[in-house]
């Protein structure tokens, strides 16, 4: 261990350069992986607890609710209406939900990032606002803001912030939103029991039906079509990462030929040199891997911030397992270089190296 540390620290600038070069080598691969994982979280609907979303004409929700109760299906009415902040023309969607919750008791469970759930019937209407809207409008939790629904204005208190919405969204209790705009519901969410399917009757009651499975299939189909491009970019990233990583480590070995030759001349056995190089490469892999994870997160965050806009917003969702996998890849590639380094040392012409040193 002492030999490894002394040998590695003889030229600290070379060691620091090696750490940074190893970290940067995984930048393309790691950044693309993180961005695709984050986008997958946004587009997925696996965590939602409805099977069908039935859009109804104004006043048509009772018929759908009646059909659901006759067929033993759970249901929840939703009111969706466009709005905008006072003095801002950009539109958001106001969702009025019967159940606002982060658990499975809601058909649309929310991911509460900050604050608390709103209370229905408060003196000042309480709402949840997605983090994209909060960022673009520069709102803060506990502030009171004015939102517009056509010619009507409503003061709302921001109780909390949600994460996971692709489009700009404000969540109300349905009773509060209904009182503000004079409508009861625009959609009924259904959770169908085993063996129950949508029929022509409910089709006649609706103005459009979206099934969750169809959305999942569409997303899977889109991912499949993009998989070739995604794999090509990842493949390029892996090739560049491996090439740069190997090249950096081999340069590190080449620059130490004289040091390693000196150790051989002084009688150090190959086994000791192999252990020394293995320890050094593990350290390079660990530190370089951590730097690779940090560089990847910073780069992915920068790329995401450059493409998000009002109509399309998502945030980086760093995964500790993905970071550990990235570190492991760097460590494995670093360790793989050890046999080559040992072979290189064993094949050295010690006489020539000693001559070089004497000169």
C-alpha positions as CSV (number, residue, x, y, z in Angstrom):
1,X,0.0,0.0,0.0
2,X,2.8,2.4,0.9
3,X,4.6,1.6,-2.3
4,X,1.5,2.3,-4.3
5,X,0.8,5.6,-2.6
6,X,4.5,6.8,-3.0
7,X,4.7,5.7,-6.6
8,X,1.3,7.3,-7.5
9,X,2.0,10.6,-5.7
10,X,5.5,11.2,-7.2
11,X,3.8,13.3,-9.9
12,X,0.5,14.6,-8.5
13,X,-0.4,16.7,-11.6
14,X,-0.2,13.6,-13.8
15,X,-2.4,11.8,-11.3
16,X,-4.9,14.6,-11.2
17,X,-5.0,14.7,-15.0
18,X,-5.7,11.0,-15.1
19,X,-8.6,11.3,-12.6
20,X,-10.2,14.1,-14.7
21,X,-9.6,12.4,-18.0
22,X,-11.1,9.1,-16.7
23,X,-14.1,11.1,-15.4
24,X,-14.7,12.9,-18.7
25,X,-14.4,9.7,-20.7
26,X,-17.9,8.6,-19.6
27,X,-19.6,11.9,-20.3
28,X,-21.6,11.1,-23.5
29,X,-22.7,7.6,-22.3
30,X,-23.7,8.7,-18.8
31,X,-25.4,11.9,-19.9
32,X,-27.6,10.1,-22.5
33,X,-28.5,7.4,-20.0
34,X,-29.6,9.9,-17.4
35,X,-31.6,12.0,-19.8
36,X,-33.5,9.0,-21.2
37,X,-34.2,7.7,-17.7
38,X,-35.6,11.1,-16.7
39,X,-37.8,11.4,-19.8
40,X,-39.1,7.9,-19.2
41,X,-40.2,8.9,-15.7
42,X,-42.2,11.9,-17.2
43,X,-43.9,10.0,-20.0
44,X,-44.9,6.9,-18.0
45,X,-48.4,6.5,-16.5
46,X,-47.7,3.2,-14.6
47,X,-48.2,4.9,-11.2
48,X,-51.7,6.0,-12.1
49,X,-54.7,4.0,-10.9
50,X,-57.2,4.4,-13.7
51,X,-58.0,2.2,-16.7
52,X,-60.1,4.6,-18.8
53,X,-60.5,8.3,-19.0
54,X,-63.9,9.2,-20.3
55,X,-64.4,12.7,-21.6
56,X,-68.0,13.9,-21.2
57,X,-70.0,16.9,-22.4
58,X,-71.0,19.5,-19.9
59,X,-73.5,17.8,-17.5
60,X,-72.8,14.4,-18.9
61,X,-70.8,12.9,-16.0
62,X,-73.9,11.5,-14.2
63,X,-74.6,9.0,-17.0
64,X,-71.0,7.7,-16.9
65,X,-71.1,7.5,-13.1
66,X,-74.3,5.5,-13.4
67,X,-72.7,3.1,-15.9
68,X,-69.7,2.7,-13.6
69,X,-71.9,1.9,-10.5
70,X,-73.9,-0.6,-12.5
71,X,-70.8,-2.4,-13.6
72,X,-69.0,-2.3,-10.3
73,X,-66.3,0.1,-11.5
74,X,-64.6,2.7,-9.3
75,X,-64.9,6.2,-10.6
76,X,-63.6,9.7,-9.9
77,X,-64.8,12.9,-11.6
78,X,-62.2,15.4,-12.8
79,X,-62.7,18.9,-14.0
80,X,-60.1,20.2,-16.5
81,X,-60.1,23.8,-17.6
82,X,-57.5,26.1,-19.2
83,X,-56.3,29.2,-17.3
84,X,-53.5,31.6,-17.0
85,X,-51.7,33.7,-14.5
86,X,-52.8,37.3,-14.2
87,X,-50.7,39.4,-16.6
88,X,-49.4,36.4,-18.4
89,X,-50.8,34.9,-21.6
90,X,-49.3,31.5,-21.3
91,X,-51.9,28.9,-20.5
92,X,-51.8,26.1,-17.9
93,X,-54.4,23.4,-17.3
94,X,-56.3,23.5,-14.0
95,X,-57.2,20.1,-12.7
96,X,-60.0,19.8,-10.3
97,X,-59.7,16.4,-8.4
98,X,-62.0,14.7,-6.0
99,X,-59.0,13.1,-4.2
100,X,-55.7,15.0,-3.9
101,X,-53.2,12.5,-2.5
102,X,-49.8,11.1,-2.9
103,X,-50.9,7.6,-2.2
104,X,-52.9,4.8,-4.0
105,X,-56.2,6.1,-2.7
106,X,-56.2,8.6,-5.6
107,X,-56.6,7.6,-9.2
108,X,-54.1,10.4,-10.1
109,X,-51.6,10.2,-7.3
110,X,-49.3,13.2,-7.1
111,X,-45.6,13.5,-6.5
112,X,-45.4,16.3,-3.8
113,X,-42.0,17.9,-4.0
114,X,-42.5,20.7,-1.5
115,X,-45.2,22.1,0.8
116,X,-48.4,20.4,1.9
117,X,-51.6,19.1,0.3
118,X,-54.3,21.8,-0.2
119,X,-57.3,22.0,2.1
120,X,-60.7,22.1,0.4
121,X,-63.0,25.1,1.1
122,X,-60.3,27.3,2.5
123,X,-60.9,31.1,2.7
124,X,-58.3,31.6,0.0
125,X,-58.5,28.7,-2.4
126,X,-55.5,26.4,-1.9
127,X,-53.7,24.8,-4.9
128,X,-50.7,22.7,-5.9
129,X,-48.6,24.0,-8.8
130,X,-46.1,21.9,-10.8
131,X,-42.5,22.9,-10.5
132,X,-42.3,24.0,-14.2
133,X,-45.0,26.6,-13.6
134,X,-43.4,27.7,-10.4
135,X,-40.0,28.2,-12.1
136,X,-41.3,30.1,-15.2
137,X,-43.7,32.3,-13.2
138,X,-41.2,32.7,-10.3
139,X,-43.8,31.8,-7.8
140,X,-43.1,30.5,-4.3
141,X,-44.9,28.3,-1.8
142,X,-47.4,30.1,0.5
143,X,-47.7,33.0,-1.9
144,X,-51.1,34.2,-3.0
145,X,-51.4,34.7,-6.7
146,X,-54.3,35.6,-9.1
147,X,-55.2,33.2,-11.9
148,X,-57.6,33.9,-14.7
149,X,-60.3,31.6,-16.2
150,X,-61.4,33.6,-19.2
151,X,-62.8,36.9,-17.8
152,X,-63.0,35.5,-14.2
153,X,-60.2,35.9,-11.7
154,X,-59.5,33.9,-8.6
155,X,-57.0,34.4,-5.8
156,X,-55.2,31.2,-4.9
157,X,-52.7,30.3,-2.2
158,X,-49.9,28.0,-3.3
159,X,-49.9,25.1,-0.7
160,X,-47.3,23.0,-2.4
161,X,-45.3,22.0,-5.5
162,X,-45.6,18.8,-7.6
163,X,-43.1,17.1,-9.8
164,X,-43.6,14.9,-12.9
165,X,-45.9,17.0,-15.1
166,X,-44.8,17.5,-18.7
167,X,-47.2,20.4,-19.3
168,X,-48.0,23.3,-17.0
169,X,-50.5,22.2,-14.4
170,X,-52.3,23.6,-11.3
171,X,-54.3,21.2,-9.1
172,X,-57.5,22.3,-7.3
173,X,-60.0,20.4,-5.2
174,X,-62.8,19.9,-7.7
175,X,-65.3,21.6,-5.5
176,X,-63.2,24.7,-5.3
177,X,-62.6,24.9,-9.1
178,X,-66.2,24.1,-9.8
179,X,-67.3,27.0,-7.7
180,X,-64.9,29.3,-9.5
181,X,-65.9,28.4,-13.1
182,X,-69.4,27.0,-12.8
183,X,-68.8,23.5,-14.2
184,X,-68.9,20.2,-12.5
185,X,-66.7,17.8,-14.5
186,X,-65.2,17.3,-17.9
187,X,-63.8,13.8,-17.4
188,X,-64.6,10.7,-15.4
189,X,-61.8,8.3,-14.5
190,X,-62.7,4.6,-14.3
191,X,-61.0,1.7,-12.7
192,X,-62.5,-1.4,-14.2
193,X,-63.0,-4.6,-12.3
194,X,-61.8,-8.0,-13.7
195,X,-63.9,-9.0,-16.8
196,X,-65.5,-5.6,-17.3
197,X,-64.8,-3.8,-20.5
198,X,-66.0,-0.5,-22.1
199,X,-69.0,-1.0,-24.3
200,X,-71.0,0.9,-27.0
201,X,-73.3,2.4,-24.3
202,X,-70.5,4.3,-22.6
203,X,-69.1,5.3,-26.0
204,X,-72.4,7.0,-26.7
205,X,-72.2,8.9,-23.4
206,X,-68.8,10.3,-24.1
207,X,-67.1,12.7,-26.5
208,X,-63.8,10.7,-26.3
209,X,-62.2,7.9,-24.4
210,X,-58.6,7.3,-23.6
211,X,-57.5,3.9,-22.3
212,X,-54.4,3.7,-20.1
213,X,-53.2,0.6,-21.9
214,X,-53.4,2.3,-25.2
215,X,-51.2,5.1,-23.8
216,X,-48.7,2.6,-22.5
217,X,-48.6,0.8,-25.9
218,X,-48.1,4.1,-27.7
219,X,-45.2,5.1,-25.5
220,X,-43.6,1.7,-25.9
221,X,-44.0,1.9,-29.6
222,X,-42.4,5.4,-29.6
223,X,-39.5,4.1,-27.5
224,X,-39.1,1.2,-29.9
225,X,-38.9,3.4,-32.9
226,X,-36.4,5.7,-31.2
227,X,-34.4,2.7,-29.8
228,X,-32.1,2.5,-32.8
229,X,-31.0,6.1,-32.6
230,X,-30.7,5.8,-28.8
231,X,-28.6,2.7,-29.0
232,X,-26.4,4.2,-31.7
233,X,-25.7,7.3,-29.5
234,X,-25.1,5.1,-26.5
235,X,-22.9,2.8,-28.5
236,X,-20.8,5.8,-29.7
237,X,-20.6,7.0,-26.1
238,X,-19.4,3.6,-24.9
239,X,-16.8,3.3,-27.7
240,X,-15.5,6.8,-27.0
241,X,-15.5,6.1,-23.2
242,X,-13.6,2.9,-23.5
243,X,-11.1,4.3,-26.0
244,X,-10.4,7.5,-23.9
245,X,-10.3,5.5,-20.7
246,X,-7.8,2.9,-22.0
247,X,-5.7,5.5,-23.7
248,X,-5.5,7.6,-20.5
249,X,-4.5,4.6,-18.4
250,X,-2.0,3.4,-20.9
251,X,-0.4,6.9,-21.2
252,X,-0.2,6.8,-17.4
253,X,1.6,3.5,-17.6
254,X,3.9,4.6,-20.4
255,X,5.0,7.7,-18.5
256,X,6.0,5.5,-15.6
257,X,8.3,3.1,-17.5
258,X,11.4,4.4,-15.9
259,X,9.9,4.3,-12.4
260,X,8.7,0.7,-12.9
261,X,12.1,-0.3,-14.4
262,X,13.8,1.1,-11.4
263,X,11.7,-1.0,-9.1
264,X,12.5,-4.1,-11.2
265,X,16.2,-3.3,-11.1
266,X,16.0,-2.8,-7.3
267,X,14.6,-6.3,-7.0
268,X,10.8,-5.8,-6.8
269,X,9.1,-8.9,-7.9
270,X,6.4,-8.8,-10.6
271,X,3.8,-9.9,-8.1
272,X,4.5,-6.8,-6.0
273,X,4.4,-4.5,-9.0
274,X,1.2,-6.2,-10.1
275,X,-0.4,-5.6,-6.7
276,X,0.8,-2.0,-6.8
277,X,-0.7,-1.4,-10.2
278,X,-3.9,-3.1,-9.3
279,X,-4.3,-0.9,-6.2
280,X,-3.5,2.2,-8.3
281,X,-6.0,1.3,-11.0
282,X,-8.8,0.6,-8.5
283,X,-8.2,4.0,-6.9
284,X,-8.1,5.7,-10.3
285,X,-11.4,3.8,-11.2
286,X,-13.1,4.8,-8.0
287,X,-12.1,8.5,-8.0
288,X,-12.5,8.8,-11.8
289,X,-15.9,7.0,-11.5
290,X,-17.1,9.5,-8.9
291,X,-15.9,12.4,-11.1
292,X,-17.7,10.7,-14.1
293,X,-20.9,10.6,-12.2
294,X,-20.6,14.2,-11.1
295,X,-19.7,15.4,-14.6
296,X,-22.6,13.4,-16.0
297,X,-25.1,14.9,-13.7
298,X,-23.9,18.4,-14.3
299,X,-23.8,18.0,-18.1
300,X,-27.3,16.3,-18.2
301,X,-28.7,19.1,-16.0
302,X,-27.2,21.7,-18.4
303,X,-28.6,20.0,-21.5
304,X,-32.1,19.7,-19.9
305,X,-32.1,23.3,-18.9
306,X,-31.3,24.3,-22.5
307,X,-34.2,22.5,-24.0
308,X,-37.1,22.9,-21.5
309,X,-39.8,25.5,-22.1
310,X,-43.3,26.4,-21.0
311,X,-44.9,23.7,-23.1
312,X,-42.3,21.0,-22.4
313,X,-40.6,20.7,-19.0
314,X,-38.9,18.0,-17.1
315,X,-36.1,17.8,-14.6
316,X,-33.2,15.5,-14.1
317,X,-34.0,12.5,-11.9
318,X,-30.6,11.2,-10.7
319,X,-30.7,7.6,-9.7
320,X,-28.1,6.4,-7.1
321,X,-28.1,2.9,-8.8
322,X,-27.3,4.5,-12.2
323,X,-24.4,6.4,-10.6
324,X,-23.1,3.3,-8.9
325,X,-23.3,1.4,-12.2
326,X,-21.3,4.2,-13.9
327,X,-18.6,4.0,-11.2
328,X,-18.5,0.2,-11.5
329,X,-18.0,0.4,-15.2
330,X,-15.0,2.8,-14.8
331,X,-13.5,0.6,-12.1
332,X,-13.8,-2.6,-14.2
333,X,-12.2,-1.0,-17.2
334,X,-9.4,0.4,-15.1
335,X,-8.8,-3.0,-13.5
336,X,-8.7,-4.6,-16.9
337,X,-5.7,-2.5,-17.8
338,X,-3.7,-4.1,-15.0
339,X,-2.7,-7.3,-16.9
340,X,-1.4,-5.2,-19.8
341,X,0.6,-3.0,-17.5
342,X,2.1,-6.1,-15.8
343,X,2.9,-7.7,-19.2
344,X,4.6,-4.5,-20.3
345,X,6.8,-4.4,-17.2
346,X,7.7,-8.0,-17.6
347,X,8.8,-7.5,-21.2
348,X,11.0,-4.4,-20.4
349,X,14.6,-4.4,-21.5
350,X,16.0,-3.5,-18.1
351,X,19.5,-2.9,-19.4
352,X,18.3,-0.3,-21.9
353,X,16.1,1.3,-19.2
354,X,19.0,1.5,-16.8
355,X,21.1,3.1,-19.6
356,X,18.4,5.7,-20.1
357,X,18.3,6.4,-16.4
358,X,22.1,6.8,-16.2
359,X,22.0,9.3,-19.1
